[in-house]
Amino acid sequence: QDAARLPAEDSVVLENLSRPRKGDDPDQFKIAIPVLDRIANFDDLDPLRSQPGVSLSMVRAGEALPDVCDLVILPGSKSTISDLVRFKENGWDAQLHKHVKRGGAVLGICGGYQMLGRSVADPNGIEGPIKSIEGLGLLDVDTVLEPEKTVRNTNAVSARFQAPISGYEIHLGQTLGEDRERPFSLIDGRPEGAVHRSGRIMGTYLHGLFSEDAFRQSFLESLGYMGVGHNYRADVEAVHLRDALGGHAEDAPLVRLDAPVLLVRPECFAAPSDEVERPVEVLACQPAVGPGGADFGEEGVGLEPAAERARDHVLAQHIER
């Protein structure tokens, strides 16, 4: 298994990304991700994993891309050229072309974007002895790797949906070509990324792009997703609070900070009104709203006093047990 080549924590994260969730609909929106040997920044996938009605399939070396799939995402890579060699050795290039012919969509992120083009050149030998390699040919662009690395936080706007995208760039090289005339996003009015004339093959250098709810929802809907909207930041805050409560069980319910109740694992707390253990319902756990519309997610803003007391009561119960 190629997971063995990854650091232990990375392997665990990848396994969790593809683990089915309770109540998953078999007819939901399906996304496949080829697991590259030197996969990088796969936390880009976290918001998709938490989106209701979306399933992720992490495809390992020796496995085929699924025949039934709405979207294939080529993730970032720590070594684009060597991962592209392995991609072809796995037969994924031919399978990806079949996916496109069936009407499936493709998104390449950073190194995955570079792979989708016509060629990747490395004249300075930055990644190794291979000076140039033919790309997958799904985008009319070419990439030249350069010694200077681009590293920056980025606020962009989706060229198609006009929705904000907050992310970051960390890559070597420049990508140019005809498909850049249809940018994926705009950064201070400058074009970023590329989109095929069909609108279903896309590339971008933006990591973290799916953390913005409005963009993620519009992007998925444009490809046939029919699920409901989702507050990803609330899930992130929920996990942090669950960890603080000692919720180590994989299937423990999330604590939703944007919901009117706080649900706590029944095995941790006794109900206040009887001797039977059941989920504790803590009312008034709405996010606080401060000056200028600041909410719970902003620094220095906490829960409403009633919710703070309820949270502290629950924490105290946990500590006592």
C-alpha positions as CSV (number, residue, x, y, z in Angstrom):
1,Q,0.0,0.0,0.0
2,D,1.3,3.4,-0.9
3,A,-0.1,4.8,2.3
4,A,2.9,3.2,3.9
5,R,5.1,5.7,2.1
6,L,3.4,8.6,3.8
7,P,4.1,9.8,7.4
8,A,1.8,8.0,9.8
9,E,-0.4,11.0,10.5
10,D,-0.8,11.7,6.8
11,S,-1.9,8.1,6.1
12,V,-4.5,8.3,8.9
13,V,-5.9,11.5,7.5
14,L,-6.2,10.0,4.1
15,E,-8.0,7.0,5.5
16,N,-10.4,9.2,7.4
17,L,-11.1,11.3,4.3
18,S,-12.4,8.3,2.4
19,R,-14.3,6.6,5.3
20,P,-18.0,6.5,4.6
21,R,-20.2,8.5,7.0
22,K,-23.2,7.2,8.8
23,G,-26.3,7.8,6.6
24,D,-24.4,8.4,3.4
25,D,-26.6,8.3,0.4
26,P,-25.3,5.9,-2.3
27,D,-26.5,8.3,-5.0
28,Q,-24.7,11.3,-3.6
29,F,-22.2,13.5,-5.4
30,K,-19.0,11.4,-5.9
31,I,-15.5,12.8,-6.0
32,A,-12.4,10.7,-6.7
33,I,-8.9,11.7,-5.7
34,P,-5.8,9.8,-7.1
35,V,-3.4,9.4,-4.2
36,L,0.0,10.6,-5.5
37,D,3.2,9.3,-3.9
38,R,4.2,12.8,-2.9
39,I,0.7,14.2,-2.3
40,A,0.7,17.6,-0.6
41,N,-1.8,19.9,1.1
42,F,-4.6,17.3,1.1
43,D,-6.3,19.3,3.8
44,D,-7.8,21.1,0.7
45,L,-10.2,18.2,0.8
46,D,-11.5,18.6,4.3
47,P,-14.4,21.0,3.5
48,L,-15.6,18.5,0.8
49,R,-15.4,15.6,3.3
50,S,-17.8,17.5,5.6
51,Q,-20.2,18.6,2.9
52,P,-23.6,16.8,3.1
53,G,-24.3,14.5,0.2
54,V,-20.7,14.4,-1.0
55,S,-18.5,11.3,-0.9
56,L,-14.7,11.2,-1.4
57,S,-12.9,8.2,-2.8
58,M,-9.1,8.1,-2.3
59,V,-7.8,6.0,-5.2
60,R,-4.5,4.2,-4.4
61,A,-1.8,3.0,-6.7
62,G,-3.0,-0.2,-8.4
63,E,-6.7,0.8,-8.1
64,A,-8.7,2.2,-11.0
65,L,-10.5,5.5,-11.0
66,P,-14.2,4.8,-10.5
67,D,-16.4,4.5,-13.6
68,V,-19.2,6.4,-11.9
69,C,-17.8,9.7,-10.6
70,D,-18.9,13.3,-10.9
71,L,-15.5,15.0,-10.2
72,V,-11.9,13.9,-10.2
73,I,-9.5,16.1,-8.2
74,L,-5.8,16.0,-8.9
75,P,-4.3,17.3,-5.6
76,G,-1.1,19.1,-4.9
77,S,2.3,17.4,-5.2
78,K,5.7,17.9,-3.6
79,S,7.3,16.7,-6.9
80,T,5.1,17.3,-9.9
81,I,7.2,15.5,-12.5
82,S,7.8,12.2,-10.6
83,D,4.2,12.1,-9.5
84,L,3.1,12.6,-13.1
85,V,5.3,9.7,-14.1
86,R,3.7,7.5,-11.5
87,F,0.2,8.7,-12.5
88,K,0.8,7.4,-16.0
89,E,2.4,4.2,-14.8
90,N,-0.9,3.5,-12.8
91,G,-2.9,3.9,-16.0
92,W,-4.7,6.8,-14.5
93,D,-4.1,9.1,-17.6
94,A,-6.2,6.9,-19.9
95,Q,-8.8,6.4,-17.2
96,L,-9.0,10.2,-16.7
97,H,-9.5,10.8,-20.4
98,K,-12.4,8.3,-20.4
99,H,-13.9,10.1,-17.4
100,V,-13.8,13.3,-19.4
101,K,-15.4,11.7,-22.4
102,R,-18.2,10.5,-20.2
103,G,-18.9,14.1,-19.2
104,G,-17.1,14.0,-15.9
105,A,-15.4,17.1,-14.4
106,V,-11.7,17.5,-13.4
107,L,-10.0,20.0,-11.1
108,G,-6.3,20.2,-10.7
109,I,-4.9,22.0,-7.6
110,C,-1.3,23.4,-7.8
111,G,0.8,20.4,-8.9
112,G,-2.4,18.7,-10.2
113,Y,-3.0,21.8,-12.3
114,Q,0.5,21.6,-13.8
115,M,-0.1,17.9,-14.7
116,L,-3.3,18.7,-16.6
117,G,-1.4,20.8,-19.1
118,R,0.4,19.9,-22.3
119,S,3.9,19.9,-20.7
120,V,5.9,20.4,-17.5
121,A,9.5,21.6,-18.0
122,D,12.3,21.6,-15.4
123,P,15.3,23.2,-17.2
124,N,17.2,23.8,-14.0
125,G,16.7,20.2,-12.6
126,I,14.9,21.5,-9.5
127,E,12.9,18.3,-9.1
128,G,15.4,15.8,-10.6
129,P,17.0,14.6,-13.8
130,I,13.9,14.7,-16.0
131,K,14.1,18.0,-17.9
132,S,10.7,17.9,-19.5
133,I,7.6,15.6,-19.6
134,E,4.4,15.5,-21.6
135,G,1.4,16.4,-19.5
136,L,-2.1,14.9,-19.5
137,G,-3.2,17.3,-22.3
138,L,-6.5,18.2,-20.8
139,L,-5.7,22.0,-20.5
140,D,-4.0,24.1,-23.2
141,V,-1.3,25.3,-20.9
142,D,2.4,24.7,-20.3
143,T,4.4,24.9,-17.1
144,V,8.1,25.8,-16.6
145,L,9.4,25.1,-13.1
146,E,11.6,27.9,-11.7
147,P,13.9,28.2,-8.7
148,E,11.9,31.0,-7.0
149,K,9.0,29.6,-5.0
150,T,5.7,31.6,-4.8
151,V,4.5,31.6,-1.2
152,R,1.6,33.9,-0.2
153,N,-1.8,34.2,1.3
154,T,-4.4,35.0,-1.3
155,N,-7.8,36.6,-1.4
156,A,-9.4,35.9,-4.8
157,V,-12.7,36.0,-6.5
158,S,-14.2,33.2,-8.6
159,A,-14.2,34.2,-12.2
160,R,-17.4,32.3,-12.9
161,F,-19.4,32.7,-9.7
162,Q,-18.1,36.0,-8.4
163,A,-17.8,34.3,-5.0
164,P,-14.8,35.1,-2.7
165,I,-12.1,32.6,-2.3
166,S,-9.6,32.7,0.6
167,G,-6.6,30.5,0.3
168,Y,-2.8,30.4,-0.2
169,E,-0.3,29.7,-2.9
170,I,2.9,27.7,-2.5
171,H,4.4,26.5,-5.8
172,L,7.3,26.6,-8.2
173,G,7.0,27.7,-11.7
174,Q,4.8,29.6,-14.1
175,T,1.9,28.3,-16.2
176,L,1.0,29.9,-19.5
177,G,-1.3,29.0,-22.4
178,E,-4.5,29.6,-24.3
179,D,-6.8,28.2,-21.5
180,R,-5.6,30.9,-19.2
181,E,-7.7,33.3,-21.2
182,R,-10.6,31.7,-19.2
183,P,-9.2,32.1,-15.6
184,F,-10.4,30.1,-12.6
185,S,-10.2,33.1,-10.4
186,L,-9.1,36.7,-10.2
187,I,-6.5,38.1,-7.7
188,D,-6.7,41.9,-7.6
189,G,-8.2,41.7,-11.1
190,R,-5.3,39.5,-12.4
191,P,-6.3,36.2,-14.0
192,E,-5.3,33.0,-12.0
193,G,-5.6,29.4,-13.1
194,A,-7.2,28.1,-16.3
195,V,-10.5,26.6,-17.5
196,H,-11.1,24.5,-20.6
197,R,-13.6,25.8,-23.1
198,S,-16.0,23.1,-22.0
199,G,-16.0,24.6,-18.5
200,R,-15.5,21.1,-16.9
201,I,-11.7,20.9,-16.7
202,M,-10.1,23.4,-14.4
203,G,-6.8,24.2,-12.8
204,T,-5.8,26.6,-10.0
205,Y,-2.8,27.3,-7.8
206,L,-5.1,28.2,-4.9
207,H,-4.9,25.9,-1.8
208,G,-7.7,26.1,0.7
209,L,-10.2,27.2,-1.9
210,F,-13.1,25.1,-0.6
211,S,-13.1,26.6,2.9
212,E,-15.4,29.4,1.7
213,D,-19.0,28.1,1.8
214,A,-20.5,30.2,-1.0
215,F,-17.8,29.3,-3.5
216,R,-17.9,25.6,-2.5
217,Q,-21.7,25.4,-2.9
218,S,-21.7,27.2,-6.3
219,F,-18.8,25.1,-7.6
220,L,-20.5,21.8,-6.7
221,E,-23.9,22.9,-7.9
222,S,-22.4,23.8,-11.3
223,L,-21.3,20.1,-11.6
224,G,-24.7,18.6,-10.7
225,Y,-24.6,18.6,-6.9
226,M,-28.1,19.0,-5.4
227,G,-27.3,19.0,-1.7
228,V,-27.9,21.7,1.0
229,G,-25.5,24.5,2.0
230,H,-23.1,23.8,4.8
231,N,-21.2,26.0,7.4
232,Y,-17.7,24.5,7.3
233,R,-16.2,26.9,9.8
234,A,-18.8,25.8,12.4
235,D,-17.6,22.2,11.9
236,V,-14.0,23.2,12.5
237,E,-14.9,25.0,15.7
238,A,-17.1,22.1,16.7
239,V,-14.2,19.7,16.4
240,H,-12.0,22.0,18.5
241,L,-14.6,22.1,21.3
242,R,-15.2,18.3,21.0
243,D,-11.5,17.7,21.5
244,A,-11.6,20.0,24.6
245,L,-14.4,17.9,25.9
246,G,-12.4,14.7,25.4
247,G,-14.4,13.4,22.5
248,H,-12.0,10.9,21.0
249,A,-14.5,8.5,19.6
250,E,-14.5,8.6,15.8
251,D,-18.3,8.6,15.6
252,A,-18.9,11.1,18.4
253,P,-21.4,13.7,17.2
254,L,-20.0,17.1,16.4
255,V,-20.7,20.0,18.7
256,R,-22.3,22.6,16.4
257,L,-21.5,26.2,17.6
258,D,-24.0,27.6,15.1
259,A,-26.9,25.5,16.3
260,P,-29.4,26.3,19.0
261,V,-28.3,23.3,21.1
262,L,-25.0,21.8,22.2
263,L,-25.1,18.0,21.9
264,V,-22.6,16.1,24.1
265,R,-21.7,12.4,23.8
266,P,-24.1,10.4,26.0
267,E,-21.3,8.2,27.4
268,C,-19.6,11.2,29.0
269,F,-22.4,12.9,30.9
270,A,-25.3,12.0,33.1
271,A,-28.7,13.7,32.4
272,P,-29.5,16.4,35.0
273,S,-33.1,15.3,35.6
274,D,-32.8,11.5,35.9
275,E,-30.5,8.6,36.5
276,V,-30.4,7.5,32.8
277,E,-27.5,8.8,30.7
278,R,-28.6,10.6,27.5
279,P,-27.4,13.5,25.4
280,V,-27.3,16.7,27.4
281,E,-29.1,19.6,25.7
282,V,-27.7,23.0,26.4
283,L,-29.9,25.8,25.2
284,A,-28.9,29.3,24.1
285,C,-25.6,28.2,22.4
286,Q,-26.1,30.7,19.6
287,P,-22.9,32.4,18.3
288,A,-22.4,35.8,19.8
289,V,-22.8,38.9,17.7
290,G,-20.5,41.8,18.5
291,P,-19.9,45.3,17.2
292,G,-19.9,45.5,13.5
293,G,-21.5,42.1,13.1
294,A,-18.5,40.2,14.5
295,D,-19.3,36.6,15.3
296,F,-18.0,33.8,17.4
297,G,-15.3,32.9,14.8
298,E,-13.5,36.3,15.2
299,E,-10.8,36.8,17.8
300,G,-11.8,38.2,21.1
301,V,-15.5,37.4,20.7
302,G,-17.0,34.6,22.8
303,L,-20.4,32.9,23.4
304,E,-23.3,34.8,24.8
305,P,-23.3,34.7,28.7
306,A,-26.0,32.1,28.9
307,A,-24.2,29.8,26.5
308,E,-20.9,30.4,28.3
309,R,-22.4,29.3,31.6
310,A,-23.9,26.2,29.9
311,R,-20.6,25.3,28.3
312,D,-18.7,25.7,31.6
313,H,-21.3,23.5,33.3
314,V,-20.8,20.8,30.8
315,L,-17.0,21.1,31.0
316,A,-17.2,20.9,34.8
317,Q,-19.2,17.7,34.6
318,H,-16.7,16.1,32.3
319,I,-13.8,17.1,34.6
320,E,-15.5,15.6,37.6
321,R,-16.1,12.3,35.8
